[in-house]
Amino acid sequence: MNRQGSKQSLDATVVQGGAQSPAPEELSDAPLGDVLPLRQKVAPARPKPKPAVKRRRSSRKLAMEEAVQMREERLRDMERKLLQLQSTNDRLQAELRDREQEVRNYKTHRAFEFAQELVDIKDEPTRAWRLPLAMARLAVPKQTRTWLAQKVVHPMRQVGEHVLEIALEQPLRRLPDPNPLVDGVTSLYRKVEQGVFGVRRYETRRECWPETQPLVSVIIPCFNYGSFLPDALASLDRQTLQDFEIILVEGGSTDGTTQAQVRALHHPKVRKLFQPQPTLVGENRLAGLQLARGKYITFLDADDKLEPTYLEKAVMAFELLGVDVVYPSVQLFGRENRVWETADEFTLANLSKTNTVSTVAMFRYETWKSQNIGYGSNKDGSIEDWDFWLRFAERGARGYKIREPLMLYRIHGNSLSDAIRPELQQAYRKTLAKHRRYLGPRRVARVSREQTLPLEAKPPSPDLSRSLLPVRNPLRIALAQPWMVMGGSDSLMLQVFATREQEDARLTVYSTIETPPSMGSSAGAFQRLTDDVFELSRELPASAHDEAILHLLRTRQVNVLMIVGSPQTYALLPRIRKELPHVRVVDHLYNTVGHLANNRKHASEIDFHIVANEEVRDALLRGGESPERIRVIYHGIDMKRFSQEAVPYEADGLPGLALAPGERLVLYSGRFSEEKGVMRFVEIVRRMRRDTHVRFAMTGDGPQRPEVEEFIHRHALSNRVELLGIVDDSKPYLRRADVVVIPSDVEGLPLVCLEALALGTPVVASKVGALPEVIQSGRTGFLVPPTDVDGFVRDIRGALSLDAKRTRLARTCRQSVEERFSIETARQKYYEVFRQLASKGAASGVMQGSR
């Protein structure tokens, strides 16, 4: 997009004051601004000499006027130079555009194509049979070739498609297991088609997009929706990719306000087009398409919005996968609030049944233009956007779905969808009737099979990371996680970075493994903290994750990368060190089991280590790590939120959990997984089933939930233990519990332990990780070897008898964590590490560690 600067006029105003107006007969006829005194006698015989003080005043006045004149002259000179620079800039921009057009014309010139064909034949002699075709293209003018392509070549290709289907595929399908033969014949036909007609169905040019043109064009048709337009533009202003233009097509609105609102709109990225009369949305979109200058195009209706990362995630899919169409799921808002899951695969088979692509789907301009797709309207009663995506699918275009609801679709009373709902079935029939000749069952099956072939990651073009985000923060941190699970690690990171704005830090969060639905996702919590959240497993295939991570680090100009158990980032560290040497890497380790092996394997690429307890520090030292590169930072919690004053005690029970008077509660709160010892807890319940005054409850979810449910059913424990699932707020349950049990095999420093103690609840836990550094056995709880189930039963009973009234016990539990484990103390230590790593002193990768 051409961004022309606006010239601001430079005015200087000189205010003179302090002198009284002379009498009329005393006024001089000297010109305004003359340096002569303004007050003088009329025809005096001899001028009266003036006092020396007044002469000095006149000299100072003269000097001031000269200074003002010099300043005005400098300002006028600066203004002239500014105009000259702007004129020169406009001229150079015009010359650059002309030169780029010349280069494009040269590359598409038939002589250049012929020379390129000769080079290809020289490199690959087997292509010599193409020489007559190349000579024919050289001899025939471009206009003639265009006419032949439309009138001869395209019909020949259609005939070839019918021959392929009728003469080859149909006989082959009578054979047993015909698919391999059919796929082989189809592949051979595609190679011949590419050689003869120059058709490259799934390959796109990898040339760099001109710097003077935007990477994305966003086309907004607006008819009577002027009141919603600011919301749509605000969602574009928040995009993490800002290399785009906005083409606003005012469709001849009739509400009396929209046209005026569009005319009054001033936005640096907006180009406006006004239709002279009311125009349908399809025609408005086509008008915007004809003005678009982007490599990729997307439509955004004026009453809809986009999530902040949509444009960037779509461009990442285009650049790394080479597809033709990218589309997300849809979040409905307004009159309805639900998610519309679009089709997982972009195929002709899916689209031949119904529209399975969202309105804001982005497509490649080159594909749209080369395949002559155009854009229809609904004058004939058809559904124009469904018709548009069918045209792509019929031509074999490849598509990719981002499995996130990145489009926000407004449902309101004036929606066009509502207006056509009574005639929807008729519109469906008319749309399909327009495409009947392309929707034969065999052709649909063949094209769809080609559209579902595995996508392979391609080397990224420079266009992917050409738009760097501005450096506004001294700390630019990337948080690398394996997945986004609402557990202890993610809760800690959310608390650490909750004050990132006060710390003047920019945060980017990414993960590479899909979060199991049963474990609860923390992505929403991170999105409330920062717009830069990327669940790459839902946005790209695994083969493209490495390049996507490098893109994020490069465009954000990250200077601190904190790894929290991401195996993909560990494996990528050699490339990060080579391609982005300014990035400092800090590894966050919670225990001695999970990712310690990856840490030691890539020790030379890691600059610093944050560990959760002394056990992990000792393991690193035994592995040969330098003590100067290790710092122990204990987890912290918000002591104000986790206090007895903030969380009232619910004696009668909680949602989903009714308790009888005097009944004691033993609670498990965590992930249902093997390392957390969840099956050990239900075995404890089985062994304490005769303790009728004790009830058990479990909050959380995870992969072992079916085993837990089967165990409870087999031993008839449903009246002794309640499975509460994932609860919105665990604080009331931790406050009401008489004992919290942590039977883990492996732990670092679980936040649930600190939260329970801060609320005055004792903890019985495995003697692993940092738990012995927190729990004071016999005073705030008990420590048990992980495999000693009888020890757990004994100590749970002991914890229940520590203090019947709980007042002294609650005070003791809280005091044990109040000083050492506050989030404010932990957060301060984290940012000390980040700042040292980001500073020039961290260039060597060595810094002083401490506790």
C-alpha positions in Angstrom: 0.0 0.0 0.0 1.3 3.5 -0.9 1.7 5.3 2.4 2.0 9.1 1.6 3.0 11.2 4.5 1.0 14.3 5.3 2.8 17.6 5.3 2.2 19.8 8.4 2.4 23.5 7.8 4.9 25.2 10.0 3.7 28.6 11.2 5.5 31.0 13.5 3.6 33.7 15.3 5.3 36.7 16.8 3.4 38.6 19.4 4.6 42.1 20.2 3.3 43.8 23.3 4.1 46.2 26.0 4.0 49.5 23.9 1.0 51.8 24.1 -0.7 52.9 20.9 0.5 56.4 19.8 -1.8 59.3 19.2 -2.9 59.7 15.6 -0.8 62.8 15.1 2.3 61.0 16.3 2.1 57.9 14.1 5.0 57.4 11.7 4.4 56.5 8.1 7.3 54.0 8.2 6.3 50.4 7.0 5.2 47.8 9.5 8.2 46.0 10.9 10.6 48.9 10.2 13.3 49.2 12.8 12.7 52.9 13.2 11.1 54.0 16.5 7.3 54.2 16.2 6.9 57.3 18.4 8.5 60.7 17.2 7.8 64.4 17.2 6.3 66.1 14.2 8.9 68.2 12.4 11.1 69.0 15.4 13.7 71.7 15.0 16.3 69.5 16.6 15.7 65.9 17.6 15.9 65.4 21.3 18.7 62.9 22.1 17.4 59.7 23.7 18.7 58.3 26.9 21.2 55.5 26.7 18.8 53.1 28.3 16.3 53.5 25.6 19.0 53.0 22.9 19.9 49.8 24.6 16.2 48.8 24.5 16.0 49.6 20.8 19.1 47.5 20.2 17.6 44.5 22.1 14.3 45.0 20.2 16.3 45.0 16.9 18.1 41.8 17.9 14.9 40.1 18.8 13.3 41.0 15.5 16.3 39.8 13.6 16.2 36.5 15.5 12.5 36.1 14.7 13.1 36.9 11.0 16.0 34.3 10.9 13.8 31.7 12.6 11.0 32.3 10.2 13.4 32.0 7.3 14.8 28.7 8.6 11.2 27.4 9.0 10.3 28.4 5.4 13.5 26.8 4.2 12.7 23.6 6.1 9.2 23.6 4.6 10.6 23.9 1.1 13.0 21.1 1.8 10.2 18.9 3.1 8.2 19.5 0.0 11.2 18.7 -2.1 11.8 15.4 -0.2 8.2 14.4 -0.5 8.2 15.1 -4.2 11.4 13.1 -4.6 9.9 10.2 -2.6 6.8 10.2 -4.7 8.9 10.2 -7.9 11.1 7.4 -6.6 8.1 5.3 -5.6 6.6 5.8 -9.1 9.9 4.8 -10.7 10.1 1.7 -8.4 6.6 0.6 -9.4 7.4 1.1 -13.1 10.6 -0.9 -12.7 8.8 -3.8 -10.9 6.2 -3.8 -13.7 8.9 -3.9 -16.3 10.5 -6.9 -14.5 7.1 -8.7 -14.4 6.5 -7.9 -18.1 10.0 -9.2 -18.9 9.5 -12.4 -17.0 6.2 -13.1 -18.8 7.6 -12.1 -22.2 7.5 -15.0 -24.7 11.3 -14.6 -25.5 12.1 -14.9 -21.8 9.9 -18.0 -21.5 11.6 -19.5 -24.6 15.0 -18.9 -23.1 14.0 -20.5 -19.9 12.6 -23.5 -21.7 16.0 -23.9 -23.5 17.8 -23.8 -20.1 15.4 -26.5 -18.8 16.1 -28.7 -21.8 19.8 -28.3 -21.4 19.6 -29.3 -17.7 17.2 -32.2 -18.5 17.6 -33.5 -22.1 14.5 -35.7 -21.8 12.4 -32.5 -22.1 13.6 -32.0 -25.7 10.1 -33.0 -26.9 8.8 -29.7 -25.5 11.0 -27.7 -27.9 8.3 -27.5 -30.7 5.7 -26.3 -28.2 8.2 -23.6 -26.9 8.9 -22.5 -30.5 5.2 -22.2 -31.2 4.7 -20.1 -28.1 7.6 -17.9 -29.2 6.1 -17.3 -32.6 2.5 -16.7 -31.5 1.7 -13.3 -29.9 0.4 -13.2 -26.4 -3.1 -12.1 -27.3 -3.4 -15.0 -29.7 -2.2 -17.4 -27.1 -4.7 -16.1 -24.6 -7.5 -16.6 -27.2 -6.2 -20.2 -28.0 -6.0 -21.0 -24.3 -9.7 -20.0 -23.8 -11.1 -21.5 -27.1 -8.8 -24.5 -27.7 -6.7 -25.5 -24.8 -9.4 -25.3 -22.1 -11.8 -27.4 -24.1 -9.0 -29.9 -24.8 -8.3 -30.2 -21.1 -12.0 -30.8 -20.4 -12.1 -33.5 -23.1 -9.0 -35.0 -21.5 -10.8 -35.1 -18.1 -13.7 -37.0 -19.7 -11.4 -39.4 -21.4 -9.5 -40.0 -18.2 -12.8 -40.7 -16.4 -14.7 -42.8 -19.0 -11.9 -44.6 -21.0 -9.5 -45.3 -18.1 -10.9 -45.0 -14.7 -14.2 -46.7 -15.2 -12.7 -49.9 -16.7 -10.0 -50.0 -13.9 -12.7 -49.7 -11.2 -14.0 -53.2 -12.2 -10.8 -54.7 -11.1 -10.2 -55.8 -7.4 -8.5 -53.1 -5.3 -8.5 -50.5 -8.1 -7.4 -47.5 -6.1 -3.6 -47.9 -6.6 -4.1 -48.3 -10.4 -6.5 -45.4 -10.6 -4.1 -43.2 -8.6 -1.2 -44.2 -10.8 -3.1 -43.4 -14.0 -4.3 -40.1 -12.6 -0.7 -39.2 -11.6 0.6 -40.0 -15.1 -2.1 -37.9 -16.7 -1.3 -34.9 -14.4 2.4 -35.1 -15.5 1.4 -35.2 -19.2 -1.1 -32.3 -18.6 1.6 -30.3 -16.9 4.1 -31.0 -19.7 1.7 -30.2 -22.6 -0.4 -27.4 -21.2 1.9 -26.0 -18.5 -0.7 -26.7 -15.8 0.7 -26.9 -12.2 -2.2 -27.7 -10.1 -0.7 -27.8 -6.7 2.5 -25.7 -7.2 2.6 -21.9 -6.9 5.3 -19.5 -7.8 7.7 -18.7 -4.9 8.7 -15.3 -6.1 9.0 -12.5 -3.5 6.1 -10.2 -3.4 7.0 -6.6 -4.2 7.8 -4.6 -1.1 5.6 -1.8 -2.4 2.5 -4.0 -2.3 0.7 -5.3 0.7 0.9 -9.0 1.5 -2.9 -9.2 2.2 -5.9 -7.3 0.9 -8.9 -7.2 3.2 -12.1 -6.4 1.2 -15.0 -5.0 3.3 -18.3 -4.7 1.5 -20.6 -2.3 3.5 -24.3 -1.9 2.8 -26.3 -0.2 5.6 -23.8 -1.4 8.2 -22.0 1.8 8.9 -22.7 1.5 12.7 -20.8 -1.9 12.8 -17.9 -0.8 10.7 -15.7 0.6 13.6 -15.8 -2.8 15.3 -14.5 -4.5 12.1 -11.7 -2.0 11.6 -10.8 -2.2 15.3 -10.3 -6.0 14.9 -8.0 -5.3 11.9 -6.0 -2.8 13.9 -5.3 -5.5 16.5 -3.9 -8.0 13.9 -0.4 -9.3 14.7 0.3 -9.1 11.0 0.0 -5.5 9.8 1.2 -5.9 6.2 -2.3 -5.5 4.7 -4.5 -3.0 2.9 -8.2 -2.5 3.4 -10.5 -1.9 0.4 -13.8 -0.6 1.7 -16.6 -0.9 -0.9 -19.6 1.2 0.0 -22.5 -0.5 -1.7 -24.9 2.4 -2.3 -26.4 2.3 1.2 -30.0 3.4 1.6 -30.2 3.9 5.4 -29.2 7.6 5.2 -26.2 7.3 7.5 -23.7 4.7 6.2 -22.5 6.7 3.2 -21.7 9.7 5.4 -20.0 7.5 7.9 -17.8 5.9 5.2 -16.9 9.3 3.7 -16.0 10.7 7.1 -13.8 7.7 7.9 -10.0 8.3 8.0 -7.8 5.3 8.3 -4.2 4.9 7.0 -4.8 1.5 5.4 -8.3 2.1 3.9 -9.0 2.7 0.2 -12.6 3.5 -0.5 -14.9 2.7 -3.4 -18.4 4.1 -3.7 -21.1 2.3 -5.8 -23.4 4.8 -7.5 -26.5 2.8 -6.7 -27.5 -0.1 -4.3 -25.4 -3.1 -5.2 -25.4 -6.8 -4.1 -22.7 -8.1 -1.9 -21.2 -10.3 -4.7 -20.7 -7.4 -7.0 -19.2 -5.3 -4.2 -16.7 -8.1 -3.5 -15.8 -8.4 -7.2 -15.3 -4.6 -7.4 -12.9 -4.8 -4.4 -11.1 -7.7 -6.0 -10.4 -5.7 -9.1 -8.6 -3.1 -7.0 -6.7 -5.5 -4.7 -2.9 -5.5 -4.7 -2.3 -8.2 -2.1 -0.8 -11.6 -2.6 -3.6 -13.0 -0.6 -7.2 -11.9 -0.4 -9.9 -12.2 2.3 -13.5 -10.8 2.6 -14.7 -9.4 5.8 -18.3 -8.3 6.1 -18.7 -4.9 7.8 -20.7 -6.4 10.8 -18.1 -9.2 11.5 -14.8 -9.3 13.2 -11.5 -11.2 13.2 -9.4 -12.6 16.1 -6.0 -10.8 16.4 -3.9 -13.7 15.0 -6.1 -14.7 12.0 -4.2 -12.9 9.1 -0.8 -14.1 10.4 -1.9 -17.7 10.9 -3.5 -17.8 7.4 -0.3 -16.4 5.8 1.8 -18.9 7.7 -0.3 -21.7 6.2 0.0 -20.3 2.7 3.7 -19.8 2.8 4.6 -23.0 4.5 2.1 -25.4 2.8 1.6 -23.8 -0.7 -2.2 -24.2 -0.6 -4.8 -22.1 -2.4 -7.4 -21.5 0.3 -7.1 -21.2 4.1 -10.2 -20.9 6.4 -10.9 -21.1 10.2 -13.8 -22.2 12.3 -16.4 -19.5 13.3 -17.4 -18.1 16.6 -21.0 -16.8 16.5 -21.8 -13.8 18.8 -24.7 -11.4 19.4 -28.0 -13.2 19.3 -26.3 -16.6 19.5 -23.1 -17.8 21.1 -21.7 -21.0 19.7 -18.9 -22.3 17.5 -19.6 -23.4 13.9 -17.1 -26.0 13.0 -16.3 -25.8 9.3 -15.3 -28.9 7.3 -12.0 -30.4 8.3 -11.1 -30.9 4.6 -11.5 -28.6 1.7 -12.8 -31.0 -1.0 -15.3 -30.9 -3.8 -17.2 -33.8 -2.1 -17.8 -31.7 1.0 -18.7 -28.5 -0.9 -21.0 -30.4 -3.2 -23.3 -31.0 -0.3 -23.3 -27.6 1.5 -21.1 -24.6 2.1 -18.4 -25.8 4.5 -16.1 -22.8 4.3 -16.3 -19.6 6.4 -16.8 -16.2 4.7 -13.4 -14.8 5.8 -11.5 -17.7 4.1 -8.3 -16.3 2.6 -7.3 -17.3 -0.9 -4.3 -16.8 -3.2 -4.8 -14.0 -5.7 -2.7 -15.9 -8.3 -5.0 -18.9 -8.2 -8.1 -16.8 -8.5 -6.8 -14.9 -11.5 -5.1 -17.7 -13.4 -8.2 -20.0 -13.0 -10.6 -17.2 -14.1 -12.8 -17.8 -11.0 -14.5 -14.4 -10.9 -17.3 -13.8 -8.4 -21.0 -14.4 -8.9 -23.9 -12.6 -7.4 -27.2 -13.8 -6.0 -29.4 -12.2 -8.6 -30.3 -15.7 -9.8 -31.2 -16.7 -6.2 -28.0 -18.7 -5.6 -25.7 -18.4 -2.6 -22.8 -16.4 -3.9 -20.1 -17.3 -1.3 -20.9 -21.0 -1.6 -20.8 -20.6 -5.4 -17.4 -18.9 -5.1 -15.8 -21.7 -3.1 -17.3 -24.3 -5.4 -15.4 -22.7 -8.3 -12.1 -23.1 -6.4 -12.9 -26.8 -5.5 -14.0 -27.7 -9.1 -10.6 -26.5 -10.4 -8.7 -28.8 -8.0 -7.6 -26.0 -5.5 -6.1 -27.2 -2.3 -7.4 -25.9 1.0 -6.4 -26.0 4.7 -8.4 -25.5 7.8 -7.1 -23.6 10.9 -8.9 -25.5 13.7 -9.6 -22.4 15.7 -12.7 -20.0 15.7 -10.8 -17.0 14.4 -13.8 -15.5 12.6 -16.4 -13.7 14.8 -19.7 -13.8 13.0 -22.4 -11.4 14.3 -26.0 -12.8 14.5 -28.5 -10.0 14.6 -32.0 -9.2 13.2 -30.8 -7.6 10.1 -28.6 -10.5 9.0 -28.7 -11.4 5.3 -28.8 -15.0 6.3 -32.0 -14.4 8.2 -33.5 -12.6 5.2 -33.0 -15.6 2.9 -33.7 -18.3 5.4 -37.3 -19.0 4.2 -35.9 -19.5 0.6 -32.8 -21.3 1.7 -33.7 -24.7 0.2 -34.5 -23.1 -3.2 -31.2 -21.2 -3.1 -29.3 -24.4 -2.4 -30.9 -26.1 -5.4 -30.1 -23.1 -7.7 -26.5 -23.0 -6.5 -26.0 -26.7 -7.2 -27.8 -26.4 -10.6 -25.1 -23.9 -11.7 -22.4 -26.5 -11.0 -24.2 -29.7 -12.1 -21.8 -30.5 -15.0 -18.8 -30.5 -12.6 -20.5 -32.6 -9.9 -20.6 -36.1 -11.5 -19.9 -38.7 -8.8 -16.8 -40.1 -10.4 -15.3 -36.7 -11.0 -16.1 -35.5 -7.5 -14.5 -38.6 -6.1 -11.3 -38.2 -8.2 -10.9 -34.5 -7.5 -11.6 -34.9 -3.8 -9.0 -37.7 -3.6 -6.4 -35.4 -5.0 -7.4 -32.6 -2.7 -6.9 -34.9 0.4 -3.3 -36.0 -0.5 -0.9 -35.3 2.4 0.4 -31.7 2.5 4.1 -31.4 2.8 5.8 -28.4 4.3 7.7 -26.2 1.8 10.8 -24.1 2.3 9.4 -20.7 3.4 9.7 -17.7 1.1 11.1 -14.4 2.4 7.5 -13.1 2.3 6.7 -15.1 5.5 8.8 -13.0 7.9 9.2 -9.8 5.9 7.0 -7.8 8.3 8.8 -7.4 11.6 6.8 -6.2 14.6 8.0 -2.8 16.0 10.4 -3.0 18.9 8.5 -1.2 21.7 9.6 -3.3 24.7 13.1 -3.9 26.0 12.0 -7.4 27.0 10.6 -9.6 24.2 9.9 -13.0 25.7 8.7 -16.2 23.9 7.2 -18.9 26.1 7.6 -22.4 24.6 5.3 -25.0 26.0 4.5 -28.6 24.9 0.8 -28.0 25.2 -1.7 -25.6 26.9 -3.2 -27.4 29.8 -4.9 -25.8 32.8 -2.5 -27.2 35.3 0.2 -26.1 37.8 2.8 -25.1 35.2 0.4 -22.9 33.1 -1.1 -21.4 36.3 2.3 -20.4 37.4 3.3 -18.8 34.1 0.0 -16.9 34.0 0.8 -15.4 37.4 4.4 -14.6 36.5 3.4 -12.8 33.3 0.3 -11.1 34.7 2.2 -7.9 35.2 4.1 -8.0 31.9 2.9 -4.5 30.9 4.2 -3.0 34.1 7.5 -4.8 33.5 7.5 -3.4 29.9 7.6 -6.9 28.3 6.1 -8.3 25.2 5.0 -12.0 25.5 4.5 -14.6 22.8 3.2 -18.0 23.8 3.2 -21.1 21.6 2.7 -24.9 21.9 3.2 -27.8 19.5 1.2 -30.7 21.0 -2.6 -30.7 20.9 -4.3 -30.3 24.3 -6.4 -33.4 25.2 -10.0 -32.2 25.6 -10.4 -33.9 28.9 -7.5 -31.9 30.5 -8.9 -28.4 30.0 -7.1 -25.8 27.8 -5.3 -22.7 29.2 -5.2 -21.0 25.7 -8.1 -18.8 26.6 -6.4 -17.6 29.8 -3.2 -16.8 27.8 -5.3 -15.0 25.2 -6.6 -12.7 27.9 -3.0 -11.9 28.8 -1.6 -11.4 25.2 -2.8 -11.5 21.6 0.3 -13.5 20.6 -0.9 -17.1 21.4 -0.3 -19.9 18.9 -1.4 -23.5 19.3 0.6 -24.7 16.3 -0.9 -28.2 16.5 -4.3 -26.6 15.5 -2.9 -24.3 12.9 -0.3 -26.2 10.9 0.8 -29.9 10.3 3.7 -31.0 12.5 6.2 -30.8 9.5 5.7 -27.0 9.4 6.2 -26.3 13.1 9.9 -25.7 13.1 9.6 -22.9 10.4 6.6 -21.5 12.2 8.6 -21.2 15.5 11.5 -19.5 13.8 9.0 -17.1 12.1 7.6 -16.2 15.5 11.0 -15.6 17.0 12.2 -13.6 14.0 9.2 -11.3 13.5 8.8 -10.6 17.3 12.6 -10.0 17.5 12.6 -12.1 20.6 15.5 -11.7 22.9 14.6 -14.2 25.7 13.2 -17.7 24.9 11.9 -19.6 28.0 11.4 -23.3 27.4 8.9 -25.0 29.7 9.1 -28.6 28.6 8.7 -28.2 24.8 10.4 -31.1 23.1 10.1 -29.5 19.6 11.9 -26.4 20.8 14.7 -28.4 22.4 15.3 -30.1 19.1 15.2 -26.8 17.3 17.9 -25.1 19.5 20.8 -25.7 17.1 19.0 -23.8 14.4 17.9 -21.1 16.8 21.5 -20.6 17.9 22.8 -20.5 14.3 20.1 -18.4 12.7 19.1 -16.2 15.6 22.2 -15.8 17.8 20.9 -12.9 19.7 18.1 -15.0 21.3 19.0 -16.0 24.9 17.6 -19.4 26.0 16.5 -20.1 29.6 15.2 -23.6 30.5 12.6 -23.9 33.3 12.8 -27.3 35.0 10.3 -28.5 37.6 11.6 -32.0 38.4 14.4 -34.5 37.7 12.4 -36.8 35.4 10.5 -35.0 32.6 12.8 -33.0 30.5 16.2 -33.3 32.2 17.5 -35.6 29.4 16.7 -33.0 26.7 18.3 -30.3 28.8 21.6 -32.2 29.1 21.5 -33.1 25.4 21.3 -29.4 24.4 23.2 -28.0 27.3 25.5 -26.0 25.0 22.6 -24.1 23.4 21.0 -23.2 26.8 22.2 -20.0 28.4 20.5 -20.3 31.8 18.4 -22.5 34.0 15.5 -21.7 36.4 14.7 -24.7 38.7 11.8 -25.2 41.1 13.8 -26.8 43.9 17.1 -28.0 45.3 16.7 -31.5 44.0 16.7 -30.3 40.3 19.6 -28.0 41.0 21.7 -30.9 42.4 20.8 -33.1 39.4 22.1 -30.4 37.0 25.3 -30.0 39.0 25.8 -33.7 38.9 25.3 -33.5 35.1 28.2 -31.1 34.7 26.3 -27.8 34.7 28.0 -24.7 36.1 26.4 -23.3 39.3 26.6 -19.8 37.9 24.0 -20.7 35.3 21.4 -22.0 37.7 18.9 -20.2 39.9 16.4 -21.7 42.3 13.1 -19.8 42.2 10.3 -21.3 44.3 6.8 -21.2 42.9 4.6 -18.5 44.3 0.9 -17.7 44.8 -1.2 -14.6 45.3 -1.5 -14.6 49.1 -4.4 -12.1 49.0 -6.6 -14.3 46.8 -5.7 -17.5 48.8 -6.6 -16.3 52.2 -9.3 -17.2 54.7 -10.7 -13.7 54.5 -11.1 -13.9 50.7 -12.5 -17.5 50.6 -15.3 -18.2 53.1 -15.7 -21.6 54.7 -18.7 -23.5 53.4 -19.6 -25.9 56.2 -22.6 -27.5 54.5 -20.8 -28.3 51.2 -20.1 -27.0 47.8 -21.6 -27.3 44.2 -21.8 -31.0 43.4 -20.7 -32.0 47.0 -23.2 -32.2 49.9 -21.7 -32.9 53.3 -23.5 -34.0 56.5 -22.9 -32.2 59.7 -19.5 -33.2 61.2 -18.4 -35.0 58.1 -14.7 -34.5 57.2 -13.5 -34.0 53.6 -10.3 -35.4 52.0 -9.6 -33.8 48.6 -7.5 -34.7 45.5 -7.1 -31.8 43.1 -5.1 -32.3 40.0 -4.7 -34.1 36.7 -5.9 -37.7 36.3 -2.6 -39.1 35.0 -0.2 -41.8 36.0 2.6 -39.6 37.3 0.1 -37.9 39.6 -0.7 -41.1 41.4 -4.5 -40.8 40.8 -5.0 -44.6 41.1 -3.2 -44.5 44.4 -5.8 -42.1 45.7 -8.8 -44.2 44.8 -7.0 -47.2 46.5 -6.7 -45.0 49.6 -10.4 -44.4 49.4 -11.0 -48.2 49.2 -8.9 -48.8 52.3 -10.6 -46.0 54.3 -14.2 -47.0 53.3 -15.0 -48.0 56.9 -14.2 -44.4 58.1 -17.8 -43.4 57.8 -17.2 -39.9 59.1 -14.8 -39.1 56.1 -15.9 -38.2 52.5 -13.6 -38.1 49.5 -13.7 -35.8 46.5 -11.7 -35.4 43.3 -11.5 -32.3 41.1 -9.8 -32.3 37.7 -9.7 -34.6 34.7 -7.3 -36.4 32.5 -6.5 -39.6 30.5 -6.9 -41.9 33.5 -10.4 -40.9 34.3 -12.0 -44.0 32.7 -9.7 -46.2 34.9 -10.7 -44.2 38.0 -14.4 -44.6 37.2 -14.1 -48.3 36.5 -12.2 -48.8 39.8 -14.9 -46.9 41.7 -17.7 -49.0 40.1 -15.9 -52.3 40.7 -15.4 -51.6 44.4 -18.8 -49.9 45.0 -17.2 -46.6 46.1 -19.6 -44.2 44.5 -21.1 -43.4 47.9 -17.7 -42.6 49.3 -16.0 -40.5 46.6 -17.3 -37.7 44.3 -15.8 -37.0 40.9 -16.4 -33.3 40.4 -14.5 -32.9 37.1 -12.8 -29.6 36.2 -14.2 -26.8 38.5 -14.1 -23.1 37.6 -12.6 -22.2 40.9 -10.8 -24.6 43.2 -10.3 -22.3 46.1 -13.7 -23.0 47.9 -12.9 -26.8 47.7 -9.4 -26.3 49.1 -10.7 -24.1 51.9 -13.5 -26.6 52.9 -11.2 -29.7 52.8 -9.9 -31.0 56.0 -6.9 -32.7 54.3 -5.5 -32.3 50.7 -3.7 -35.4 49.4 -0.9 -35.3 46.8 0.1 -38.9 46.0 2.4 -38.2 43.0 5.3 -40.3 41.8 7.0 -37.2 40.3 6.6 -33.6 41.3 8.4 -30.3 41.3 6.6 -27.9 43.6 2.8 -28.3 43.0 0.8 -25.1 43.3 -2.1 -27.0 44.9 0.2 -27.6 47.9 0.9 -23.9 48.4 -2.7 -22.9 47.8 -4.0 -25.4 50.4 -1.5 -24.4 53.0 -2.2 -20.7 52.4 -5.9 -21.4 53.0 -5.1 -23.2 56.2 -5.6 -26.8 55.0 -2.9 -29.4 55.9 -1.4 -31.6 53.1 -0.4 -35.2 53.0 2.0 -35.7 50.1 4.6 -37.9 48.6 8.1 -37.3 49.6 9.3 -36.1 46.2 10.5 -32.9 44.5 10.3 -29.8 46.6 7.5 -31.0 48.8 9.9 -31.8 51.7 11.0 -28.2 51.5 7.5 -26.9 52.0 5.6 -29.3 54.3 6.6 -29.5 58.0 5.8 -33.0 58.9 3.6 -33.2 62.0 2.8 -29.5 61.9 1.4 -28.6 58.5 0.9 -32.1 57.1 2.8 -35.3 56.5 5.3 -36.7 54.0 5.0 -40.3 52.8 7.1 -42.5 50.4 5.1 -42.5 47.1 4.4 -46.3 47.1 3.4 -46.6 50.7 -0.4 -46.6 50.5 -0.8 -47.8 54.2 1.4 -44.8 55.2 -1.0 -42.5 53.3 -4.0 -44.0 55.2 -2.2 -43.6 58.5 -1.1 -40.0 58.0 -4.4 -38.9 56.6 -6.0 -40.1 59.8 -3.2 -38.3 61.7 -3.8 -35.1 59.8 -7.5 -35.2 60.6 -6.7 -35.3 64.3 -4.1 -32.5 64.3 -6.5 -29.8 65.4 -10.2 -30.3 65.8 -11.0 -26.6 65.8 -8.4 -25.9 63.0 -7.8 -22.3 64.1 -4.2 -22.9 65.3 -3.6 -25.4 62.5 -4.8 -22.9 59.8 -2.5 -20.2 61.2 0.5 -22.5 61.3 -0.2 -23.7 57.7 -0.4 -20.2 56.3 2.6 -18.9 58.1 4.7 -21.7 56.7 4.2 -20.4 53.1 3.5 -16.7 53.6 7.0 -15.5 53.6 8.8 -17.8 51.1 6.2 -18.5 48.5 4.5 -15.2 47.5 4.0 -14.6 43.7 5.4 -11.1 44.1 8.8 -12.5 45.3 8.9 -15.1 42.6 7.9 -12.7 39.8 10.7 -10.3 40.8 13.3 -13.0 40.6 12.0 -14.2 37.1 12.3 -10.7 35.7 15.7 -10.3 37.2 16.8 -13.3 35.1 15.1 -12.1 32.0 16.6 -8.6 32.2 20.1 -10.0 32.7 19.8 -12.3 29.8 18.4 -9.5 27.5 21.2 -7.1 28.5 24.6 -6.8 26.8 26.2 -8.6 29.7 24.3 -11.8 28.8 26.1 -12.0 25.4 28.4 -14.6 26.8 25.5 -16.6 28.1 26.9 -16.6 31.6 25.4 -14.8 34.5 25.6 -14.9 38.3 23.2 -17.4 39.8 21.6 -17.1 43.2 18.8 -18.4 45.4 
